[in-house]
Amino acid sequence: MPALRDLALTVEERDLHQFFWVILEAEPSDAAEAIHYNGIYCAANPQTSYSNALVMGAHQLRKLADPDGWAHSAFQGLPMAR
């Protein structure tokens, strides 16, 4: 069984009415009171509303949760530079 990953989803408005979903992954830390996340995937194209971007991001996050998620051919996200 693959290890569980600590993932989160957020939406960024990069320009006026240009909303991008971003999938984040927690980075290892000794700090008990805070969790720090790095972006690992983001939308290739913007949505015109926050809610649309959130729905699209949740859909992509669900694909990553599939048993074959990280190699899922239908996933449509761009890797983010670390």
N, CA, C and O atoms as CSV, one atom per row, in Angstrom:
chain,resi,resn,atom,element,x,y,z
A,1,MET,N,N,0.848,-1.183,0.000
A,1,MET,CA,C,0.000,0.000,0.000
A,1,MET,C,C,0.893,1.246,0.000
A,1,MET,O,O,1.816,1.343,0.809
A,2,PRO,N,N,0.624,2.197,-0.901
A,2,PRO,CA,C,1.437,3.413,-0.942
A,2,PRO,C,C,1.228,4.264,0.311
A,2,PRO,O,O,0.176,4.222,0.948
A,3,ALA,N,N,2.253,5.028,0.637
A,3,ALA,CA,C,2.178,5.924,1.798
A,3,ALA,C,C,1.157,7.033,1.547
A,3,ALA,O,O,0.984,7.493,0.418
A,4,LEU,N,N,0.485,7.450,2.619
A,4,LEU,CA,C,-0.459,8.561,2.507
A,4,LEU,C,C,0.304,9.862,2.361
A,4,LEU,O,O,1.372,10.034,2.948
A,5,ARG,N,N,-0.241,10.771,1.583
A,5,ARG,CA,C,0.379,12.081,1.389
A,5,ARG,C,C,-0.536,13.139,1.992
A,5,ARG,O,O,-1.757,13.066,1.851
A,6,ASP,N,N,0.050,14.111,2.655
A,6,ASP,CA,C,-0.704,15.199,3.276
A,6,ASP,C,C,-0.890,16.283,2.220
A,6,ASP,O,O,0.014,17.084,1.983
A,7,LEU,N,N,-2.068,16.309,1.583
A,7,LEU,CA,C,-2.356,17.234,0.487
A,7,LEU,C,C,-3.413,18.244,0.891
A,7,LEU,O,O,-4.216,17.996,1.790
A,8,ALA,N,N,-3.405,19.384,0.219
A,8,ALA,CA,C,-4.398,20.435,0.428
A,8,ALA,C,C,-4.684,21.080,-0.928
A,8,ALA,O,O,-3.918,20.931,-1.880
A,9,LEU,N,N,-5.795,21.796,-0.990
A,9,LEU,CA,C,-6.203,22.486,-2.213
A,9,LEU,C,C,-6.476,23.943,-1.882
A,9,LEU,O,O,-7.105,24.253,-0.870
A,10,THR,N,N,-6.005,24.822,-2.731
A,10,THR,CA,C,-6.306,26.243,-2.572
A,10,THR,C,C,-6.574,26.837,-3.950
A,10,THR,O,O,-6.325,26.200,-4.974
A,11,VAL,N,N,-7.084,28.063,-3.960
A,11,VAL,CA,C,-7.339,28.794,-5.200
A,11,VAL,C,C,-6.641,30.142,-5.101
A,11,VAL,O,O,-6.757,30.840,-4.094
A,12,GLU,N,N,-5.912,30.502,-6.158
A,12,GLU,CA,C,-5.218,31.791,-6.211
A,12,GLU,C,C,-5.838,32.657,-7.302
A,12,GLU,O,O,-6.097,32.182,-8.408
A,13,GLU,N,N,-6.074,33.929,-6.985
A,13,GLU,CA,C,-6.489,34.897,-8.016
A,13,GLU,C,C,-5.230,35.646,-8.427
A,13,GLU,O,O,-4.782,36.549,-7.720
A,14,ARG,N,N,-4.663,35.275,-9.563
A,14,ARG,CA,C,-3.383,35.838,-10.000
A,14,ARG,C,C,-3.542,37.168,-10.711
A,14,ARG,O,O,-2.659,38.021,-10.625
A,15,ASP,N,N,-4.626,37.356,-11.397
A,15,ASP,CA,C,-5.025,38.628,-12.009
A,15,ASP,C,C,-6.525,38.744,-11.789
A,15,ASP,O,O,-7.165,37.792,-11.342
A,16,LEU,N,N,-7.083,39.895,-12.097
A,16,LEU,CA,C,-8.515,40.094,-11.908
A,16,LEU,C,C,-9.306,39.027,-12.672
A,16,LEU,O,O,-9.184,38.905,-13.891
A,17,HIS,N,N,-10.119,38.255,-11.938
A,17,HIS,CA,C,-10.962,37.191,-12.502
A,17,HIS,C,C,-10.162,36.107,-13.216
A,17,HIS,O,O,-10.638,35.517,-14.186
A,18,GLN,N,N,-8.959,35.848,-12.741
A,18,GLN,CA,C,-8.107,34.777,-13.266
A,18,GLN,C,C,-7.759,33.857,-12.098
A,18,GLN,O,O,-6.762,34.076,-11.410
A,19,PHE,N,N,-8.577,32.829,-11.873
A,19,PHE,CA,C,-8.449,31.952,-10.708
A,19,PHE,C,C,-7.816,30.623,-11.111
A,19,PHE,O,O,-8.243,29.987,-12.075
A,20,PHE,N,N,-6.793,30.213,-10.361
A,20,PHE,CA,C,-6.080,28.969,-10.602
A,20,PHE,C,C,-6.172,28.084,-9.364
A,20,PHE,O,O,-5.918,28.552,-8.254
A,21,TRP,N,N,-6.529,26.818,-9.536
A,21,TRP,CA,C,-6.456,25.883,-8.423
A,21,TRP,C,C,-4.996,25.478,-8.245
A,21,TRP,O,O,-4.236,25.428,-9.211
A,22,VAL,N,N,-4.614,25.190,-7.010
A,22,VAL,CA,C,-3.250,24.752,-6.691
A,22,VAL,C,C,-3.349,23.615,-5.676
A,22,VAL,O,O,-3.992,23.756,-4.636
A,23,ILE,N,N,-2.711,22.495,-5.986
A,23,ILE,CA,C,-2.625,21.377,-5.046
A,23,ILE,C,C,-1.303,21.504,-4.307
A,23,ILE,O,O,-0.241,21.667,-4.907
A,24,LEU,N,N,-1.403,21.425,-2.980
A,24,LEU,CA,C,-0.253,21.603,-2.099
A,24,LEU,C,C,0.061,20.291,-1.385
A,24,LEU,O,O,-0.819,19.456,-1.177
A,25,GLU,N,N,1.330,20.125,-1.012
A,25,GLU,CA,C,1.734,18.975,-0.208
A,25,GLU,C,C,2.525,19.478,0.986
A,25,GLU,O,O,3.388,20.346,0.851
A,26,ALA,N,N,2.221,18.920,2.172
A,26,ALA,CA,C,2.923,19.325,3.397
A,26,ALA,C,C,4.387,18.896,3.301
A,26,ALA,O,O,4.705,17.812,2.810
A,27,GLU,N,N,5.260,19.767,3.777
A,27,GLU,CA,C,6.682,19.414,3.816
A,27,GLU,C,C,7.025,18.943,5.229
A,27,GLU,O,O,6.445,19.422,6.203
A,28,PRO,N,N,7.953,18.021,5.338
A,28,PRO,CA,C,8.327,17.521,6.668
A,28,PRO,C,C,8.846,18.655,7.546
A,28,PRO,O,O,9.578,19.533,7.089
A,29,SER,N,N,8.450,18.615,8.814
A,29,SER,CA,C,8.848,19.676,9.741
A,29,SER,C,C,8.801,19.146,11.168
A,29,SER,O,O,8.018,18.250,11.485
A,30,ASP,N,N,9.644,19.709,12.021
A,30,ASP,CA,C,9.629,19.366,13.440
A,30,ASP,C,C,8.661,20.260,14.217
A,30,ASP,O,O,8.386,20.002,15.389
A,31,ALA,N,N,8.148,21.303,13.577
A,31,ALA,CA,C,7.251,22.240,14.248
A,31,ALA,C,C,5.884,21.593,14.445
A,31,ALA,O,O,5.231,21.205,13.477
A,32,ALA,N,N,5.459,21.481,15.685
A,32,ALA,CA,C,4.173,20.846,15.986
A,32,ALA,C,C,2.998,21.802,15.800
A,32,ALA,O,O,1.869,21.356,15.596
A,33,GLU,N,N,3.246,23.100,15.868
A,33,GLU,CA,C,2.152,24.063,15.841
A,33,GLU,C,C,1.841,24.631,14.456
A,33,GLU,O,O,0.906,25.418,14.307
A,34,ALA,N,N,2.617,24.239,13.444
A,34,ALA,CA,C,2.380,24.784,12.106
A,34,ALA,C,C,2.678,23.723,11.053
A,34,ALA,O,O,3.567,22.888,11.224
A,35,ILE,N,N,1.924,23.771,9.971
A,35,ILE,CA,C,2.180,22.903,8.825
A,35,ILE,C,C,2.549,23.820,7.658
A,35,ILE,O,O,1.854,24.797,7.380
A,36,HIS,N,N,3.634,23.499,6.992
A,36,HIS,CA,C,4.073,24.278,5.833
A,36,HIS,C,C,3.851,23.459,4.570
A,36,HIS,O,O,4.190,22.277,4.508
A,37,TYR,N,N,3.278,24.106,3.571
A,37,TYR,CA,C,2.939,23.432,2.327
A,37,TYR,C,C,3.705,24.036,1.158
A,37,TYR,O,O,4.013,25.227,1.143
A,38,ASN,N,N,4.004,23.185,0.178
A,38,ASN,CA,C,4.579,23.608,-1.095
A,38,ASN,C,C,3.614,23.228,-2.205
A,38,ASN,O,O,2.994,22.166,-2.149
A,39,GLY,N,N,3.480,24.079,-3.209
A,39,GLY,CA,C,2.650,23.752,-4.360
A,39,GLY,C,C,3.300,22.646,-5.166
A,39,GLY,O,O,4.503,22.689,-5.423
A,40,ILE,N,N,2.512,21.647,-5.570
A,40,ILE,CA,C,3.055,20.567,-6.399
A,40,ILE,C,C,2.408,20.516,-7.786
A,40,ILE,O,O,3.049,20.088,-8.746
A,41,TYR,N,N,1.147,20.946,-7.902
A,41,TYR,CA,C,0.466,21.012,-9.197
A,41,TYR,C,C,-0.428,22.240,-9.218
A,41,TYR,O,O,-0.952,22.658,-8.186
A,42,CYS,N,N,-0.599,22.819,-10.412
A,42,CYS,CA,C,-1.526,23.945,-10.550
A,42,CYS,C,C,-2.242,23.842,-11.891
A,42,CYS,O,O,-1.824,23.109,-12.787
A,43,ALA,N,N,-3.318,24.586,-12.000
A,43,ALA,CA,C,-4.112,24.600,-13.229
A,43,ALA,C,C,-3.291,25.170,-14.379
A,43,ALA,O,O,-2.507,26.102,-14.200
A,44,ALA,N,N,-3.482,24.600,-15.549
A,44,ALA,CA,C,-2.818,25.109,-16.744
A,44,ALA,C,C,-3.516,26.362,-17.260
A,44,ALA,O,O,-2.884,27.246,-17.839
A,45,ASN,N,N,-4.835,26.426,-17.041
A,45,ASN,CA,C,-5.630,27.551,-17.536
A,45,ASN,C,C,-6.480,28.118,-16.409
A,45,ASN,O,O,-6.948,27.371,-15.549
A,46,PRO,N,N,-6.686,29.437,-16.404
A,46,PRO,CA,C,-7.488,30.040,-15.341
A,46,PRO,C,C,-8.974,29.814,-15.540
A,46,PRO,O,O,-9.447,29.553,-16.646
A,47,GLN,N,N,-9.697,29.923,-14.427
A,47,GLN,CA,C,-11.153,29.942,-14.436
A,47,GLN,C,C,-11.589,31.385,-14.157
A,47,GLN,O,O,-10.812,32.171,-13.614
A,48,THR,N,N,-12.812,31.731,-14.522
A,48,THR,CA,C,-13.275,33.110,-14.332
A,48,THR,C,C,-13.913,33.341,-12.970
A,48,THR,O,O,-14.262,34.474,-12.636
A,49,SER,N,N,-14.074,32.265,-12.165
A,49,SER,CA,C,-14.612,32.446,-10.825
A,49,SER,C,C,-13.870,31.545,-9.843
A,49,SER,O,O,-13.320,30.509,-10.216
A,50,TYR,N,N,-13.871,31.963,-8.592
A,50,TYR,CA,C,-13.252,31.191,-7.521
A,50,TYR,C,C,-13.915,29.821,-7.415
A,50,TYR,O,O,-13.232,28.801,-7.313
A,51,SER,N,N,-15.245,29.800,-7.439
A,51,SER,CA,C,-15.965,28.537,-7.256
A,51,SER,C,C,-15.673,27.543,-8.381
A,51,SER,O,O,-15.550,26.346,-8.122
A,52,ASN,N,N,-15.562,28.009,-9.604
A,52,ASN,CA,C,-15.226,27.101,-10.710
A,52,ASN,C,C,-13.828,26.524,-10.526
A,52,ASN,O,O,-13.616,25.332,-10.745
A,53,ALA,N,N,-12.882,27.355,-10.130
A,53,ALA,CA,C,-11.515,26.879,-9.915
A,53,ALA,C,C,-11.479,25.873,-8.773
A,53,ALA,O,O,-10.753,24.881,-8.847
A,54,LEU,N,N,-12.247,26.112,-7.724
A,54,LEU,CA,C,-12.289,25.198,-6.584
A,54,LEU,C,C,-12.850,23.838,-7.002
A,54,LEU,O,O,-12.315,22.801,-6.611
A,55,VAL,N,N,-13.922,23.838,-7.790
A,55,VAL,CA,C,-14.522,22.591,-8.266
A,55,VAL,C,C,-13.540,21.842,-9.169
A,55,VAL,O,O,-13.378,20.629,-9.036
A,56,MET,N,N,-12.894,22.545,-10.072
A,56,MET,CA,C,-11.920,21.910,-10.972
A,56,MET,C,C,-10.753,21.330,-10.182
A,56,MET,O,O,-10.294,20.225,-10.469
A,57,GLY,N,N,-10.277,22.068,-9.194
A,57,GLY,CA,C,-9.175,21.586,-8.362
A,57,GLY,C,C,-9.570,20.375,-7.542
A,57,GLY,O,O,-8.781,19.441,-7.400
A,58,ALA,N,N,-10.784,20.377,-6.998
A,58,ALA,CA,C,-11.264,19.229,-6.226
A,58,ALA,C,C,-11.362,17.997,-7.120
A,58,ALA,O,O,-11.063,16.885,-6.685
A,59,HIS,N,N,-11.776,18.192,-8.355
A,59,HIS,CA,C,-11.850,17.090,-9.313
A,59,HIS,C,C,-10.461,16.498,-9.565
A,59,HIS,O,O,-10.299,15.278,-9.597
A,60,GLN,N,N,-9.474,17.355,-9.741
A,60,GLN,CA,C,-8.105,16.884,-9.968
A,60,GLN,C,C,-7.541,16.210,-8.716
A,60,GLN,O,O,-6.824,15.214,-8.816
A,61,LEU,N,N,-7.860,16.746,-7.548
A,61,LEU,CA,C,-7.400,16.153,-6.293
A,61,LEU,C,C,-7.983,14.746,-6.129
A,61,LEU,O,O,-7.291,13.841,-5.664
A,62,ARG,N,N,-9.247,14.559,-6.508
A,62,ARG,CA,C,-9.861,13.234,-6.452
A,62,ARG,C,C,-9.135,12.251,-7.361
A,62,ARG,O,O,-8.965,11.085,-7.006
A,63,LYS,N,N,-8.707,12.715,-8.527
A,63,LYS,CA,C,-7.960,11.851,-9.438
A,63,LYS,C,C,-6.654,11.388,-8.804
A,63,LYS,O,O,-6.230,10.249,-9.002
A,64,LEU,N,N,-6.027,12.264,-8.052
A,64,LEU,CA,C,-4.783,11.886,-7.379
A,64,LEU,C,C,-5.032,10.873,-6.274
A,64,LEU,O,O,-4.124,10.126,-5.910
A,65,ALA,N,N,-6.236,10.834,-5.739
A,65,ALA,CA,C,-6.573,9.904,-4.665
A,65,ALA,C,C,-6.908,8.514,-5.199
A,65,ALA,O,O,-7.003,7.562,-4.424
A,66,ASP,N,N,-7.087,8.388,-6.503
A,66,ASP,CA,C,-7.337,7.074,-7.093
A,66,ASP,C,C,-6.145,6.164,-6.843
A,66,ASP,O,O,-5.029,6.650,-6.662
A,67,PRO,N,N,-6.361,4.847,-6.829
A,67,PRO,CA,C,-5.247,3.920,-6.603
A,67,PRO,C,C,-4.087,4.127,-7.577
A,67,PRO,O,O,-2.928,3.953,-7.198
A,68,ASP,N,N,-4.378,4.490,-8.806
A,68,ASP,CA,C,-3.323,4.738,-9.794
A,68,ASP,C,C,-3.098,6.235,-9.990
A,68,ASP,O,O,-2.584,6.658,-11.026
A,69,GLY,N,N,-3.481,7.032,-8.997
A,69,GLY,CA,C,-3.537,8.479,-9.101
A,69,GLY,C,C,-2.336,9.188,-9.662
A,69,GLY,O,O,-2.481,9.981,-10.593
A,70,TRP,N,N,-1.149,8.940,-9.137
A,70,TRP,CA,C,0.009,9.741,-9.552
A,70,TRP,C,C,0.416,9.462,-10.981
A,70,TRP,O,O,1.164,10.238,-11.575
A,71,ALA,N,N,-0.066,8.363,-11.545
A,71,ALA,CA,C,0.235,8.074,-12.941
A,71,ALA,C,C,-1.031,8.177,-13.790
A,71,ALA,O,O,-1.034,7.775,-14.953
A,72,HIS,N,N,-2.094,8.710,-13.215
A,72,HIS,CA,C,-3.401,8.751,-13.881
A,72,HIS,C,C,-3.313,9.578,-15.164
A,72,HIS,O,O,-2.916,10.742,-15.136
A,73,SER,N,N,-3.687,8.968,-16.281
A,73,SER,CA,C,-3.553,9.635,-17.574
A,73,SER,C,C,-4.526,10.792,-17.750
A,73,SER,O,O,-4.285,11.668,-18.580
A,74,ALA,N,N,-5.627,10.823,-16.988
A,74,ALA,CA,C,-6.622,11.891,-17.141
A,74,ALA,C,C,-6.310,13.105,-16.274
A,74,ALA,O,O,-7.002,14.119,-16.376
A,75,PHE,N,N,-5.289,13.032,-15.424
A,75,PHE,CA,C,-4.941,14.174,-14.570
A,75,PHE,C,C,-4.470,15.320,-15.438
A,75,PHE,O,O,-3.665,15.129,-16.349
A,76,GLN,N,N,-4.984,16.538,-15.151
A,76,GLN,CA,C,-4.625,17.699,-15.966
A,76,GLN,C,C,-4.111,18.832,-15.093
A,76,GLN,O,O,-4.809,19.820,-14.867
A,77,GLY,N,N,-2.910,18.684,-14.615
A,77,GLY,CA,C,-2.280,19.715,-13.828
A,77,GLY,C,C,-0.851,19.916,-14.270
A,77,GLY,O,O,-0.246,19.018,-14.857
A,78,LEU,N,N,-0.312,21.069,-13.998
A,78,LEU,CA,C,1.076,21.350,-14.330
A,78,LEU,C,C,1.929,21.227,-13.081
A,78,LEU,O,O,1.583,21.785,-12.040
A,79,PRO,N,N,3.044,20.501,-13.169
A,79,PRO,CA,C,3.938,20.434,-12.015
A,79,PRO,C,C,4.481,21.830,-11.699
A,79,PRO,O,O,4.770,22.612,-12.605
A,80,MET,N,N,4.615,22.127,-10.422
A,80,MET,CA,C,5.154,23.419,-10.014
A,80,MET,C,C,6.623,23.239,-9.644
A,80,MET,O,O,7.012,22.208,-9.096
A,81,ALA,N,N,7.424,24.237,-9.944
A,81,ALA,CA,C,8.840,24.197,-9.559
A,81,ALA,C,C,8.959,24.260,-8.053
A,81,ALA,O,O,8.210,24.979,-7.390
A,82,ARG,N,N,9.893,23.514,-7.518
A,82,ARG,CA,C,10.102,23.528,-6.061
A,82,ARG,C,C,11.321,24.330,-5.721
A,82,ARG,O,O,11.666,24.461,-4.547
